[in-house]
Amino acid sequence: MKTYIQKNSTAYWRGISAMFLGSFVTFALLYCMQPLIPVFSEEFHIAPAYASLSISLTTGIMAFFMLLVSWFSDARGRKIVMAISLSVSAILGLIIAFCNNFSVLLILRILQGIMLAGFPAIAMAYVNEEFDPKIVGMVMGIYISGNSVGGLAGRIMVSTLADFSTWHIAVAGISTIGLLLSIWFWIALPKSKNFSPKKRDLREMLTAFTKKLQNIELLMLYSISFLIMGGFVTLYNYIGYSLMAPPYNLSQTLVGCIFIVYLIGTFSSTFMGKLADSNGSSKVLCLSITIMLLGCLITVNGSLSIKILGVALFTFGFFGSHSVASSWVGKCARSDKAQAASLYLLFFYLGASTIGTIGGKFLLWYEWEGVVSVIALALVLALVFSGILLLREMRYKENLIRMEI
C-alpha cells in the first residue's frame, strides 16, 4: 500500500517548500538572461534573434535531455537527480559570469540547459508519486508558482544589477543564490516512498514515449504546452526592445521591473489549480488561454499603463494554463508518469525555442505588432485544442450518465 504525503504534515511542508525553491532556482537560472538580450545585442553587436539564442538554445537542449533524464531517474531515483541538476547548473552560472565571448557563452548555456533538464520533468513525477492525489493539483500549483517567483527574481535582480554595474556581476549574484538554495533542497526534500527503481533499455523507453504520443488527450496537452510556452517566451524576450525604444525610452532597471507582474503567476497557478480540481480541467484551461490571448492583444495599445496591464493579464493566463495542463498530464498518464511529464516539457520548451526565435524575425520585420501577431496565432491554435478537450470531456460525462440510467 502506498504511503502518500498528507496535507499539513511535516513532510508536506518540507516537500512543498523544497519543490517551490527548486523550481525557483531552475527558472531563475534559466531566464536570468532574458532581460540581457538587448544588452547582448548592443555589447556583442548582434541581431535580436541571435541574442535570443541565449534563451532559446538553453530551453531547446533542455527539452531533449529531459527525455533522457526521466529514463535515468527511473533507475537512479528522483531526489538525487534533481539535487545534482540544481547544484551543477548554479556552478555553470558562476562560470558564465566570467565569459566575454558570446559564442562561448552560448556553449556554456547549452551545458547549463543539459543540467537544468534534471529538475522539471522529475519534479512533476515526484509530485504525482509522493503527494496525496487529492492535493496534487494544489501542490503542482505551488510548484509552478516557484517558476513565476524564480523567473521574477532572476530577471529583476539581473536587469537591476546590470544597469548599475555589469551583467557579469548580475549573473554571478543570481548563480550564488542558486547554489545555496540547491544545498538546502538536498537537505529538505523528503525521500521518495512510492518510487520503485526500473532498469530499462533504450527500446523500452522509446516504446513508453510512443504510447504516450498515441494518447489523444496527452497529445492535445503537449500541443497546448508548445503553443502557450512559445507565446509566453516570445512576449518576454522582445518586449524590452519595445519599452527601451521611443516613445517610452525606459532604462534597463525599469524594463526589468515589468517582470513584477510574475507575482500574478504565483497566485494564478495555485488558484487555477484549485479551480480545476473542483470545476474540471478542460473548462479552466479554456478560460486561462482566453485570458492569455486577451492580454496579448491589449499590449498593442500605445499607452504604457495599458500595455503593462495586458502583460499582467497575459501572465495570469499563462501560469493558470500551465498549472492546469501539467497536472492534467499526470492524471492522464496512469503509468510511466516521468516519461509523460518529460514529453509535456519537451513540447513546452521546444515551443519556447521555436516560436521565440520566429518572434525575433517578426520584431525585425514588423516591430511589436509583428510579435503580437505570432503570439496571437499560437494562442488561437491552443484555444482550439483546449476546446476539443472540453468537448471530449463533455461527451465522456454524457456517456457516464447514460450508463447510469
N, C-alpha and C positions, 0 to 999 in steps of 0.2 A: 504493500500500500504506500502511495506517495505521500510524503510529508511536505506540505506547502508552507511558505512564509505567510503568516496571517497578519491582517491589518493591525497596526498599533503595537505589535510585539517588538522586542529589542532588535531582532533580526530584520524586521520590516524597516525600522528607522535607519539602521546601518546600511541596509540594502539600497533603499531609495536615495539616501544621501550619497552613497558611493556611485551609484549609477548616474545620478544628477551631475556630480563633479567629473566623472569620467567622460560624460557627454560634453560637459563644459570645456575640458581640456582638448578633446578631439576637435571641436568646432572652433575653438579659439585659435588653435594652431592651423587648422585647415583654411580658415577665411581671414586670418590676420593680414594677408597680402592684398585683400580686395580693395581697401582704401588706398593702397600704394600703387595701384595700376596707373593712375595719371602721373604719379611721381616717377615710376619706371619709364613711362613714355618720354618724359622730359629729360631724365638723367641719362638714359641709355639711347635716346633719340630713335625710338621705335614706335610703330603704329599701335593704336589701341587694341586691335585684335591680337597682335603679337604679345603685347604686355599682359593681356588677359590669360596667356598660357601659364602664368604663374599660379592661376587658379584652375583652369580647365585641364591642364596636364595632370595636376595632382589628383583632381577628382576622377578623371578618366582612368588613370592607372590604379587608383584605389578601388574603383568599381570592379575591375577584373580580378584583382588579387583577393577581394573579399570572397570570391568563389573558392579559391584555394585555401584560404584561411578557415572557412567554415568546415571544409573537409579535414584539415589538420586538427581543428579543435574537437572534432568528433572522436579523435583518438587520444588527444592530449589533455582535454579539459577546457572549460570556459574561462575560469578566473585567471590562470597563468598566461593565457594568450592575450587577454585584454590588458593585463598589467604590463607585460613586456611591450606591447604595442604602444601604450601611452608613454612609457619611460623613454624608449628609443626615439620616438617621434619628437619628444621635447629636446633630447640631446641633439638631434639633427637640426632643430630650430636654432639652437645656440651656434651651430657651425654655420648655418645660413647667414646669421647676423654678421659674420666676418667676410662675407662674399662681396667682391667688387666687379664681377663679370656676370652679365645676365645669363649667358649660356650655361655657366657653371651653376648659377642659382637654379636654373630650370632642372638640371640634373639632380641637384640636391632635393628639390621639391618632388621630383619623381620618386626618389628613395623615401622621402617622408610620406608620400602617398601610399607606398607599399606597406610601410609600417602602420600608418593610420588605419589601414584596412582591417587590422586585427581587432578593432573595438566595435564598430557599429553593428555588423551582422551578428556577431557573437552576443552582443548586449541584448538584441531583440530575442534571440534564442534563450538566453539566460532568464529574461523576464518571463517568457511564456512557460519555461520549465519549472521555475522555482517559486513563483508567486501564485497565490490562490487565484484560480480562473475568474472568480467573481470581481477581483480588483485589477485584473490585467490591463483593462482599458485605462483606468486611472493611473496606474504605475507607468504605463507606456507614455501617458500624457506628461507625467513628471519627468521621465527620462528625456522626452523630446523638448520639454521646457529648458533642459540643460543645453540643448542645441541653441536655443534663442539667446539665453544668457551668455553662453560661451562665445557665440558669434558676435553678440553686442560688445562684450568686454574686450575681445580681441581686436575688433575693428576700432572702437573708440580709443582704447589705450594706444594702439599703433598709430592711428591718424594724429592724435594729440602730441605724442612724443616725437613723431616725425616732423610735425610743424615747428616744435620748439627746439629740437636737436637734429637727429638724423634717423632715417628709417632703420639703420643698423642697431642703434640703441633701442629703438622701439621693439624690434623683433627679438632682441636679446632679453628684454624685460618680460614679454609675454611667454617666452620659452622657459625662463627660470621659474615663473609661477606654475607653468605646466608640469615641470619636473617635480616640484614639491608636492603638488596635488596628486601626481601619479604614485608617489610613495605612500601617501595617505590612502589612496584607493586600494592598494595592495594589502594594507593592514585591515581596512574596514569591511570590505565586501565579504559577506558570508560565503562559505564554501558550498559548492553545488551538492545537493542531496538527491536530486532526481535525475542526475546525469549518469548515463551508462556509456563507458568508452566503446567505440565501434571502430574497428580497423577495416577500412575499405580500400579497394584498389581504384584506380582511375576510372575504370569501366563502370563500376558501381556508382561512383559519384556522378558520372555523366548520365547514367540511367535515372538517378534521382532527380537531376535537373530537368531532364526531358519530360518526366512525369509531371513535374510542376508546370511546365510550359504547356502541357496538354489540358490543364485545368482552366476552363474558360474564365472563371471568376478571378483566379490568380493572374492570368494573362491580362485581363482588363485592369486589374490593380497595378500591375507592373507598367502598363502603358500610361496609366494616370500618373504614376510616380515620375516617369520620364518627362512628361509634359509639365507638371507643376514645378518640379525642381528646375527644369530648364528655364521656365519663365521667371522663377524666383531669382536665380543666379544672374540671369541676364539683366534684370532691373537693377540689382545692386552692383553689378560690375560696372555699369556705364552711367548711372545717374550722377556720379561725381563729375563727369565731364560736363554735363549739362549745368550743374549748380556752380561749378568753378568758372564757367564762361559767362559773358554778358547775357541777360541784364542782371544776373544775381551776383557774380564775382565773389563767391564765398571763399573763405580760407579753408585750408586742409582740416583744421580743427572743427570749424563749423559744419563742414560736409560730414565729418566723422560723427558729429552729434546727431545726424539724422538716423543713425543706427539705434538711437534710444528707443525708436518705435519697436525694436526687437522685444522689449519688455511686454508688449502686447501679445507677442507669440508665447511668452511664458504663461500668460493667462489663458489664451485661446486653445493651446494644445491640451491643457488639463480640462478646461470647460467643455470643449467639443468631444473629448474622450469620454467624459461622464455622460454627455448628451447622447452620444452614440450607444453607450451601454443601455440607456433607458428607452431610446426612441428609434433605434435601428441605425446601422452604419450607413446604408445607402442614402437615406434622406439627409443626414448630416453632412455626408460627403458632397452631395449636390449643392447644398447650401454654402458650404465652405468655398467650393470652387467658384460659385457665383459671386461671392464676396471678393475673391481674388480678382476676377475679371472686372468687376465694377471699380475696384481700387486702381487697377492698371489704367483703365480708360480715363479716370479722373486726373492722373498725372500729366496728361496732355495740356491741362489748363495752365495758363501763364502765371497765375498768382502763386507765389511761393508757399503761402499757408495752405492753399487748396491742394497744391502738389504734394505737400507733406502729409496732408490728410489722406490722399489717395494711396501713398506709400504705406501709411498705417493700416488702412483697410486691407490692402493687398497682403501685408504681413500677417494680419489677423487670420485672413482666409487661408494663407499658405500653411501656417502651423496647425490650424484646425484640420485641414485636408490631410496633411502628413500624419498627424496623430491617429486619425480615423483609419486611413488606408493601411498604415503599418500594423496596427493592432488587428485589423481585419485579416491580413495575411496570415498571422499566427493562428487565427481561428479556422481559416480555410485549410491550412496545412495540418492535417492530423498526424502526420509523420514527417520526418526529415525537416523539422522546423528551421534548423540552421540554414539548410540549403534554400528553403523557401524565402527566408529573410535575406539571404545573400543575393538571390535573384532580384528581389524587390529593390535592394540598394544598388545592384548593378545597373538596372534601368534608371534608378534615381540619379546616380552620379554621371551616367552616360548622357542623360538629359542635360545636366549642368555643363558638361564638356561640349556637347554638340550644339545645343541651342545657344549656349553662352558665347561660343565662337561666332556663330552666324549673326548674333546680335551686334557684335563689333563691326561686322561688314555693313550692316544696315545703319549703324550710327554714322559711319563714314559717308555713306551714300545719301541717307535721308534724315540725318540728325535724330533727335529724340523721338520724333513721331515714327520713324522707321523702327526703332527699338520697340516701341509700344505695339506696333502692328505685328511684329514677330511674337511677342508675348501673348497678345490677344488671340492670335490664331492657335497657339498651343493650348490656351485655356479653353477655347471653344471646343476643341477636339477632346480635351479632358472631360468637359461637361457632357459631351455626347456619350463617352464611355461610362461615366457615372450614371447617366440616365438609363443606359442599358442594364446596368447592375440593379438599379431601382426597379425596373420592370421585371427582371428575373426574380427579385425578392418578393414582389407583389404576387407574381404568379405562383411562387412556391407556397406562400401563405394561403392563397386561394385553394390550392390543391390539398393542403392540410385540412382546411375547413370542410371541403367536400368529402374527404376520407372519414372525418369525424361524424358527418351527417349519415 
